[in-house]
Amino acid sequence: MGTDWIDVYQVHRYDPAVDLAVTLGALTELVRAWKIRYFGHSTWLVSPIIEAQWIAERRALKRPWTEQPTYSILTRGVERDVLPTLARYG
């Protein structure tokens, strides 16, 4: 890619078959190695967002910093669940 690091790495589409603790551990290692500065997720439901926060806290891992939801004038469901959850966890 011709760069020394990635500013924001987005994990798209939550996969329940993949252990979230392993994913957070790998992303934390990338942050600690200065390969990525921040990471987040895209189009995740509330349940895995909350689970990621709990796992990060319990295992001293980095927390996701961003969420890239599907959001438009026609798709506004994110306002009911995801945005309040993100606000609650900072």
PyRosetta script that sets phi, psi and omega in degrees:
from pyrosetta import init, pose_from_sequence

init()
pose = pose_from_sequence("MGTDWIDVYQVHRYDPAVDLAVTLGALTELVRAWKIRYFGHSTWLVSPIIEAQWIAERRALKRPWTEQPTYSILTRGVERDVLPTLARYG")
pose.set_psi(1, -10.5)
pose.set_omega(1, 177.2)
pose.set_phi(2, 75.0)
pose.set_psi(2, 28.8)
pose.set_omega(2, 179.7)
pose.set_phi(3, -139.4)
pose.set_psi(3, 156.6)
pose.set_omega(3, 179.2)
pose.set_phi(4, -87.2)
pose.set_psi(4, -21.8)
pose.set_omega(4, 179.9)
pose.set_phi(5, -155.0)
pose.set_psi(5, 167.2)
pose.set_omega(5, 175.8)
pose.set_phi(6, -113.4)
pose.set_psi(6, 129.9)
pose.set_omega(6, -178.9)
pose.set_phi(7, -67.1)
pose.set_psi(7, -51.3)
pose.set_omega(7, -179.9)
pose.set_phi(8, -134.9)
pose.set_psi(8, 121.3)
pose.set_omega(8, 178.8)
pose.set_phi(9, -105.6)
pose.set_psi(9, 123.0)
pose.set_omega(9, -179.5)
pose.set_phi(10, -103.7)
pose.set_psi(10, 127.4)
pose.set_omega(10, 172.9)
pose.set_phi(11, -91.2)
pose.set_psi(11, 114.8)
pose.set_omega(11, -176.8)
pose.set_phi(12, -94.1)
pose.set_psi(12, 147.7)
pose.set_omega(12, 172.2)
pose.set_phi(13, 53.6)
pose.set_psi(13, 97.2)
pose.set_omega(13, 177.5)
pose.set_phi(14, -57.4)
pose.set_psi(14, 135.2)
pose.set_omega(14, 178.9)
pose.set_phi(15, -119.3)
pose.set_psi(15, 107.5)
pose.set_omega(15, -177.9)
pose.set_phi(16, -64.6)
pose.set_psi(16, -14.7)
pose.set_omega(16, 178.2)
pose.set_phi(17, -78.0)
pose.set_psi(17, -12.9)
pose.set_omega(17, -179.3)
pose.set_phi(18, -103.3)
pose.set_psi(18, 129.5)
pose.set_omega(18, -179.5)
pose.set_phi(19, -63.3)
pose.set_psi(19, 118.9)
pose.set_omega(19, -177.4)
pose.set_phi(20, -63.4)
pose.set_psi(20, -33.5)
pose.set_omega(20, 177.6)
pose.set_phi(21, -64.0)
pose.set_psi(21, -38.2)
pose.set_omega(21, 178.0)
pose.set_phi(22, -66.0)
pose.set_psi(22, -43.0)
pose.set_omega(22, 178.7)
pose.set_phi(23, -61.3)
pose.set_psi(23, -48.4)
pose.set_omega(23, 179.3)
pose.set_phi(24, -63.8)
pose.set_psi(24, -37.1)
pose.set_omega(24, 177.5)
pose.set_phi(25, -63.0)
pose.set_psi(25, -43.7)
pose.set_omega(25, 178.9)
pose.set_phi(26, -65.1)
pose.set_psi(26, -42.7)
pose.set_omega(26, 179.3)
pose.set_phi(27, -66.8)
pose.set_psi(27, -37.7)
pose.set_omega(27, 176.2)
pose.set_phi(28, -61.2)
pose.set_psi(28, -43.0)
pose.set_omega(28, 177.8)
pose.set_phi(29, -62.4)
pose.set_psi(29, -38.2)
pose.set_omega(29, 177.5)
pose.set_phi(30, -65.3)
pose.set_psi(30, -37.3)
pose.set_omega(30, 176.3)
pose.set_phi(31, -66.6)
pose.set_psi(31, -46.3)
pose.set_omega(31, -179.1)
pose.set_phi(32, -64.1)
pose.set_psi(32, -28.8)
pose.set_omega(32, 178.2)
pose.set_phi(33, -87.2)
pose.set_psi(33, 2.9)
pose.set_omega(33, -179.4)
pose.set_phi(34, 61.0)
pose.set_psi(34, 29.1)
pose.set_omega(34, 174.8)
pose.set_phi(35, -85.2)
pose.set_psi(35, -33.4)
pose.set_omega(35, 172.2)
pose.set_phi(36, -130.6)
pose.set_psi(36, 151.3)
pose.set_omega(36, 179.6)
pose.set_phi(37, -91.6)
pose.set_psi(37, -44.7)
pose.set_omega(37, -178.8)
pose.set_phi(38, -141.6)
pose.set_psi(38, 159.5)
pose.set_omega(38, 174.3)
pose.set_phi(39, -141.0)
pose.set_psi(39, 159.6)
pose.set_omega(39, 178.6)
pose.set_phi(40, -154.7)
pose.set_psi(40, -167.1)
pose.set_omega(40, -178.2)
pose.set_phi(41, -131.2)
pose.set_psi(41, 166.8)
pose.set_omega(41, -176.7)
pose.set_phi(42, -134.8)
pose.set_psi(42, 128.2)
pose.set_omega(42, 177.6)
pose.set_phi(43, 58.4)
pose.set_psi(43, 35.3)
pose.set_omega(43, 177.1)
pose.set_phi(44, -84.2)
pose.set_psi(44, 150.0)
pose.set_omega(44, 173.2)
pose.set_phi(45, -80.1)
pose.set_psi(45, 170.5)
pose.set_omega(45, -177.0)
pose.set_phi(46, -62.2)
pose.set_psi(46, -41.7)
pose.set_omega(46, -176.2)
pose.set_phi(47, -55.8)
pose.set_psi(47, -53.4)
pose.set_omega(47, 178.5)
pose.set_phi(48, -69.3)
pose.set_psi(48, -26.1)
pose.set_omega(48, 175.5)
pose.set_phi(49, -63.0)
pose.set_psi(49, -47.6)
pose.set_omega(49, 179.5)
pose.set_phi(50, -66.1)
pose.set_psi(50, -43.2)
pose.set_omega(50, 179.1)
pose.set_phi(51, -59.6)
pose.set_psi(51, -40.3)
pose.set_omega(51, 178.3)
pose.set_phi(52, -62.6)
pose.set_psi(52, -39.3)
pose.set_omega(52, 178.0)
pose.set_phi(53, -63.7)
pose.set_psi(53, -44.9)
pose.set_omega(53, 179.9)
pose.set_phi(54, -63.9)
pose.set_psi(54, -46.8)
pose.set_omega(54, -179.4)
pose.set_phi(55, -61.4)
pose.set_psi(55, -45.0)
pose.set_omega(55, -179.9)
pose.set_phi(56, -60.3)
pose.set_psi(56, -43.3)
pose.set_omega(56, -179.8)
pose.set_phi(57, -66.0)
pose.set_psi(57, -46.5)
pose.set_omega(57, -177.0)
pose.set_phi(58, -67.3)
pose.set_psi(58, -32.2)
pose.set_omega(58, -174.5)
pose.set_phi(59, -107.7)
pose.set_psi(59, 11.2)
pose.set_omega(59, 180.0)
pose.set_phi(60, 54.7)
pose.set_psi(60, 45.5)
pose.set_omega(60, 177.7)
pose.set_phi(61, -104.9)
pose.set_psi(61, 164.1)
pose.set_omega(61, 176.1)
pose.set_phi(62, -68.9)
pose.set_psi(62, 143.8)
pose.set_omega(62, 177.9)
pose.set_phi(63, -92.5)
pose.set_psi(63, 148.9)
pose.set_omega(63, 172.6)
pose.set_phi(64, -59.9)
pose.set_psi(64, 141.3)
pose.set_omega(64, -177.0)
pose.set_phi(65, -102.9)
pose.set_psi(65, -22.0)
pose.set_omega(65, -173.2)
pose.set_phi(66, -134.1)
pose.set_psi(66, 159.3)
pose.set_omega(66, 170.6)
pose.set_phi(67, -137.4)
pose.set_psi(67, 132.6)
pose.set_omega(67, 178.8)
pose.set_phi(68, -114.3)
pose.set_psi(68, 85.7)
pose.set_omega(68, -175.8)
pose.set_phi(69, -82.4)
pose.set_psi(69, 159.7)
pose.set_omega(69, 167.8)
pose.set_phi(70, -72.4)
pose.set_psi(70, 122.2)
pose.set_omega(70, -173.8)
pose.set_phi(71, -153.1)
pose.set_psi(71, 123.4)
pose.set_omega(71, 177.1)
pose.set_phi(72, -156.1)
pose.set_psi(72, -179.8)
pose.set_omega(72, 177.4)
pose.set_phi(73, -61.8)
pose.set_psi(73, -27.0)
pose.set_omega(73, -179.3)
pose.set_phi(74, -95.7)
pose.set_psi(74, -23.7)
pose.set_omega(74, -176.8)
pose.set_phi(75, -118.0)
pose.set_psi(75, 90.7)
pose.set_omega(75, -173.6)
pose.set_phi(76, -119.2)
pose.set_psi(76, 14.4)
pose.set_omega(76, -179.9)
pose.set_phi(77, -59.9)
pose.set_psi(77, -24.9)
pose.set_omega(77, 179.3)
pose.set_phi(78, -58.6)
pose.set_psi(78, -27.4)
pose.set_omega(78, -179.0)
pose.set_phi(79, -66.9)
pose.set_psi(79, -29.1)
pose.set_omega(79, -177.6)
pose.set_phi(80, -77.2)
pose.set_psi(80, -40.6)
pose.set_omega(80, -170.7)
pose.set_phi(81, -118.4)
pose.set_psi(81, -55.6)
pose.set_omega(81, -170.6)
pose.set_phi(82, -68.0)
pose.set_psi(82, -50.2)
pose.set_omega(82, -177.2)
pose.set_phi(83, -61.9)
pose.set_psi(83, -42.9)
pose.set_omega(83, 175.0)
pose.set_phi(84, -62.3)
pose.set_psi(84, -36.5)
pose.set_omega(84, 178.3)
pose.set_phi(85, -65.7)
pose.set_psi(85, -45.3)
pose.set_omega(85, 178.6)
pose.set_phi(86, -61.7)
pose.set_psi(86, -39.8)
pose.set_omega(86, 178.2)
pose.set_phi(87, -64.1)
pose.set_psi(87, -39.5)
pose.set_omega(87, -179.6)
pose.set_phi(88, -62.2)
pose.set_psi(88, -37.1)
pose.set_omega(88, -176.8)
pose.set_phi(89, -97.1)
pose.set_psi(89, 6.6)
pose.set_omega(89, 176.2)
pose.set_phi(90, 69.6)
pose.dump_pdb("model.pdb")
